[in-house]
Amino acid sequence: MKAKWRAGEPALGIWLSIPDTVVAEAAAQAGYDYVCIDLQHGLADYSRAVAMLQAISTTAATPVVRVPWNEPGIIGRLLDAGAMGVVIPMVNSPEEARAAVAACRYAPQGSRSFGPLRASLYGGPDYFQHANAEVACIPMIETSTAVEQLDAILDVEGIDAVYVGPADLSITYGLAPGIDNPEAAFADAIAAVVSGCRARGIAPGIHCAAGLTPTRVAQGFQMVTASSDFGAAVAGMRKDIQQARGGDPVEGTRSLY
């Protein structure tokens, strides 16, 4: 994932909300650049997430976790379990961004405590030497408040990418939640994220769906979640029963949740 960012290329990923190791393995085998386990809104707990990280690690996909909140204990614990990227919700200020970076980095760049239990198996015996450079710290920009503070947030040293949560961002602008909105306030906000990231060498990321992914890549996003286990399962089951009953497949944009 980070190699693609360094090369200026987009990394495409899949989101996991179902707490199952076989689903995680199947997603990781499907060819995505990263696989993200969602501990904020998904159904997995810490123990299940560790097992899912093990399943993802059988492939070349980068294992990423969205933590429940911007809290150093859970961030460090998921990194010690082998996550190579952490998506951190609701970062609304430079102070919160600095806290997120500190939780992801060993001193002197941060305050992460040393104890990479499983990470030393996945990342190798020299994990400590390259962890600060290779672990991706990814704060979420998902409120109008964060957009207002965008430049100050992006100026925080140590951020590798930011990740737009379009549903929450829409809500804070008084719009219906969704992966996209035609209103100018929403479009201007995501354009500002891309522009600000590009000016600083930070990868802009966004929650997405397969049909919208080419548009987001063309806009300049480099971390694009193109699918989800739950959305794909629901869409596939609905399509199959519709076809089995002799009708046309259900049309529409797939929900990611």
Secondary structure as a PSIPRED ss2 file (coil, helix, strand):
# PSIPRED VFORMAT (PSIPRED V4.0)

   1 M C   1.000  0.000  0.000
   2 K H   0.000  1.000  0.000
   3 A H   0.000  1.000  0.000
   4 K H   0.000  1.000  0.000
   5 W H   0.000  1.000  0.000
   6 R H   0.000  1.000  0.000
   7 A C   1.000  0.000  0.000
   8 G C   1.000  0.000  0.000
   9 E C   1.000  0.000  0.000
  10 P C   1.000  0.000  0.000
  11 A E   0.000  0.000  1.000
  12 L E   0.000  0.000  1.000
  13 G E   0.000  0.000  1.000
  14 I E   0.000  0.000  1.000
  15 W E   0.000  0.000  1.000
  16 L E   0.000  0.000  1.000
  17 S C   1.000  0.000  0.000
  18 I C   1.000  0.000  0.000
  19 P C   1.000  0.000  0.000
  20 D C   1.000  0.000  0.000
  21 T H   0.000  1.000  0.000
  22 V H   0.000  1.000  0.000
  23 V H   0.000  1.000  0.000
  24 A H   0.000  1.000  0.000
  25 E H   0.000  1.000  0.000
  26 A H   0.000  1.000  0.000
  27 A H   0.000  1.000  0.000
  28 A H   0.000  1.000  0.000
  29 Q H   0.000  1.000  0.000
  30 A C   1.000  0.000  0.000
  31 G C   1.000  0.000  0.000
  32 Y C   1.000  0.000  0.000
  33 D C   1.000  0.000  0.000
  34 Y E   0.000  0.000  1.000
  35 V E   0.000  0.000  1.000
  36 C E   0.000  0.000  1.000
  37 I E   0.000  0.000  1.000
  38 D E   0.000  0.000  1.000
  39 L C   1.000  0.000  0.000
  40 Q C   1.000  0.000  0.000
  41 H C   1.000  0.000  0.000
  42 G C   1.000  0.000  0.000
  43 L C   1.000  0.000  0.000
  44 A C   1.000  0.000  0.000
  45 D C   1.000  0.000  0.000
  46 Y H   0.000  1.000  0.000
  47 S H   0.000  1.000  0.000
  48 R H   0.000  1.000  0.000
  49 A H   0.000  1.000  0.000
  50 V H   0.000  1.000  0.000
  51 A H   0.000  1.000  0.000
  52 M H   0.000  1.000  0.000
  53 L H   0.000  1.000  0.000
  54 Q H   0.000  1.000  0.000
  55 A H   0.000  1.000  0.000
  56 I H   0.000  1.000  0.000
  57 S C   1.000  0.000  0.000
  58 T C   1.000  0.000  0.000
  59 T C   1.000  0.000  0.000
  60 A C   1.000  0.000  0.000
  61 A C   1.000  0.000  0.000
  62 T E   0.000  0.000  1.000
  63 P E   0.000  0.000  1.000
  64 V E   0.000  0.000  1.000
  65 V E   0.000  0.000  1.000
  66 R E   0.000  0.000  1.000
  67 V C   1.000  0.000  0.000
  68 P C   1.000  0.000  0.000
  69 W C   1.000  0.000  0.000
  70 N C   1.000  0.000  0.000
  71 E C   1.000  0.000  0.000
  72 P H   0.000  1.000  0.000
  73 G H   0.000  1.000  0.000
  74 I H   0.000  1.000  0.000
  75 I H   0.000  1.000  0.000
  76 G H   0.000  1.000  0.000
  77 R H   0.000  1.000  0.000
  78 L H   0.000  1.000  0.000
  79 L H   0.000  1.000  0.000
  80 D H   0.000  1.000  0.000
  81 A C   1.000  0.000  0.000
  82 G C   1.000  0.000  0.000
  83 A C   1.000  0.000  0.000
  84 M C   1.000  0.000  0.000
  85 G E   0.000  0.000  1.000
  86 V E   0.000  0.000  1.000
  87 V E   0.000  0.000  1.000
  88 I E   0.000  0.000  1.000
  89 P C   1.000  0.000  0.000
  90 M C   1.000  0.000  0.000
  91 V C   1.000  0.000  0.000
  92 N C   1.000  0.000  0.000
  93 S C   1.000  0.000  0.000
  94 P H   0.000  1.000  0.000
  95 E H   0.000  1.000  0.000
  96 E H   0.000  1.000  0.000
  97 A H   0.000  1.000  0.000
  98 R H   0.000  1.000  0.000
  99 A H   0.000  1.000  0.000
 100 A H   0.000  1.000  0.000
 101 V H   0.000  1.000  0.000
 102 A H   0.000  1.000  0.000
 103 A H   0.000  1.000  0.000
 104 C H   0.000  1.000  0.000
 105 R C   1.000  0.000  0.000
 106 Y C   1.000  0.000  0.000
 107 A C   1.000  0.000  0.000
 108 P C   1.000  0.000  0.000
 109 Q C   1.000  0.000  0.000
 110 G C   1.000  0.000  0.000
 111 S C   1.000  0.000  0.000
 112 R C   1.000  0.000  0.000
 113 S C   1.000  0.000  0.000
 114 F C   1.000  0.000  0.000
 115 G C   1.000  0.000  0.000
 116 P C   1.000  0.000  0.000
 117 L C   1.000  0.000  0.000
 118 R C   1.000  0.000  0.000
 119 A H   0.000  1.000  0.000
 120 S H   0.000  1.000  0.000
 121 L H   0.000  1.000  0.000
 122 Y H   0.000  1.000  0.000
 123 G H   0.000  1.000  0.000
 124 G C   1.000  0.000  0.000
 125 P C   1.000  0.000  0.000
 126 D C   1.000  0.000  0.000
 127 Y H   0.000  1.000  0.000
 128 F H   0.000  1.000  0.000
 129 Q H   0.000  1.000  0.000
 130 H H   0.000  1.000  0.000
 131 A H   0.000  1.000  0.000
 132 N H   0.000  1.000  0.000
 133 A H   0.000  1.000  0.000
 134 E H   0.000  1.000  0.000
 135 V C   1.000  0.000  0.000
 136 A E   0.000  0.000  1.000
 137 C E   0.000  0.000  1.000
 138 I E   0.000  0.000  1.000
 139 P E   0.000  0.000  1.000
 140 M E   0.000  0.000  1.000
 141 I E   0.000  0.000  1.000
 142 E C   1.000  0.000  0.000
 143 T C   1.000  0.000  0.000
 144 S H   0.000  1.000  0.000
 145 T H   0.000  1.000  0.000
 146 A H   0.000  1.000  0.000
 147 V H   0.000  1.000  0.000
 148 E H   0.000  1.000  0.000
 149 Q C   1.000  0.000  0.000
 150 L H   0.000  1.000  0.000
 151 D H   0.000  1.000  0.000
 152 A H   0.000  1.000  0.000
 153 I H   0.000  1.000  0.000
 154 L H   0.000  1.000  0.000
 155 D C   1.000  0.000  0.000
 156 V C   1.000  0.000  0.000
 157 E C   1.000  0.000  0.000
 158 G C   1.000  0.000  0.000
 159 I C   1.000  0.000  0.000
 160 D C   1.000  0.000  0.000
 161 A E   0.000  0.000  1.000
 162 V E   0.000  0.000  1.000
 163 Y E   0.000  0.000  1.000
 164 V E   0.000  0.000  1.000
 165 G C   1.000  0.000  0.000
 166 P H   0.000  1.000  0.000
 167 A H   0.000  1.000  0.000
 168 D H   0.000  1.000  0.000
 169 L H   0.000  1.000  0.000
 170 S H   0.000  1.000  0.000
 171 I H   0.000  1.000  0.000
 172 T H   0.000  1.000  0.000
 173 Y C   1.000  0.000  0.000
 174 G C   1.000  0.000  0.000
 175 L C   1.000  0.000  0.000
 176 A C   1.000  0.000  0.000
 177 P C   1.000  0.000  0.000
 178 G C   1.000  0.000  0.000
 179 I C   1.000  0.000  0.000
 180 D C   1.000  0.000  0.000
 181 N C   1.000  0.000  0.000
 182 P C   1.000  0.000  0.000
 183 E C   1.000  0.000  0.000
 184 A H   0.000  1.000  0.000
 185 A H   0.000  1.000  0.000
 186 F H   0.000  1.000  0.000
 187 A H   0.000  1.000  0.000
 188 D H   0.000  1.000  0.000
 189 A H   0.000  1.000  0.000
 190 I H   0.000  1.000  0.000
 191 A H   0.000  1.000  0.000
 192 A H   0.000  1.000  0.000
 193 V H   0.000  1.000  0.000
 194 V H   0.000  1.000  0.000
 195 S H   0.000  1.000  0.000
 196 G H   0.000  1.000  0.000
 197 C H   0.000  1.000  0.000
 198 R H   0.000  1.000  0.000
 199 A H   0.000  1.000  0.000
 200 R H   0.000  1.000  0.000
 201 G C   1.000  0.000  0.000
 202 I C   1.000  0.000  0.000
 203 A E   0.000  0.000  1.000
 204 P E   0.000  0.000  1.000
 205 G E   0.000  0.000  1.000
 206 I E   0.000  0.000  1.000
 207 H E   0.000  0.000  1.000
 208 C C   1.000  0.000  0.000
 209 A C   1.000  0.000  0.000
 210 A H   0.000  1.000  0.000
 211 G H   0.000  1.000  0.000
 212 L H   0.000  1.000  0.000
 213 T H   0.000  1.000  0.000
 214 P H   0.000  1.000  0.000
 215 T H   0.000  1.000  0.000
 216 R H   0.000  1.000  0.000
 217 V H   0.000  1.000  0.000
 218 A H   0.000  1.000  0.000
 219 Q H   0.000  1.000  0.000
 220 G C   1.000  0.000  0.000
 221 F C   1.000  0.000  0.000
 222 Q C   1.000  0.000  0.000
 223 M E   0.000  0.000  1.000
 224 V E   0.000  0.000  1.000
 225 T E   0.000  0.000  1.000
 226 A E   0.000  0.000  1.000
 227 S E   0.000  0.000  1.000
 228 S E   0.000  0.000  1.000
 229 D H   0.000  1.000  0.000
 230 F H   0.000  1.000  0.000
 231 G H   0.000  1.000  0.000
 232 A H   0.000  1.000  0.000
 233 A H   0.000  1.000  0.000
 234 V H   0.000  1.000  0.000
 235 A H   0.000  1.000  0.000
 236 G H   0.000  1.000  0.000
 237 M H   0.000  1.000  0.000
 238 R H   0.000  1.000  0.000
 239 K H   0.000  1.000  0.000
 240 D H   0.000  1.000  0.000
 241 I H   0.000  1.000  0.000
 242 Q H   0.000  1.000  0.000
 243 Q H   0.000  1.000  0.000
 244 A H   0.000  1.000  0.000
 245 R C   1.000  0.000  0.000
 246 G C   1.000  0.000  0.000
 247 G C   1.000  0.000  0.000
 248 D C   1.000  0.000  0.000
 249 P C   1.000  0.000  0.000
 250 V C   1.000  0.000  0.000
 251 E C   1.000  0.000  0.000
 252 G C   1.000  0.000  0.000
 253 T C   1.000  0.000  0.000
 254 R C   1.000  0.000  0.000
 255 S C   1.000  0.000  0.000
 256 L C   1.000  0.000  0.000
 257 Y C   1.000  0.000  0.000
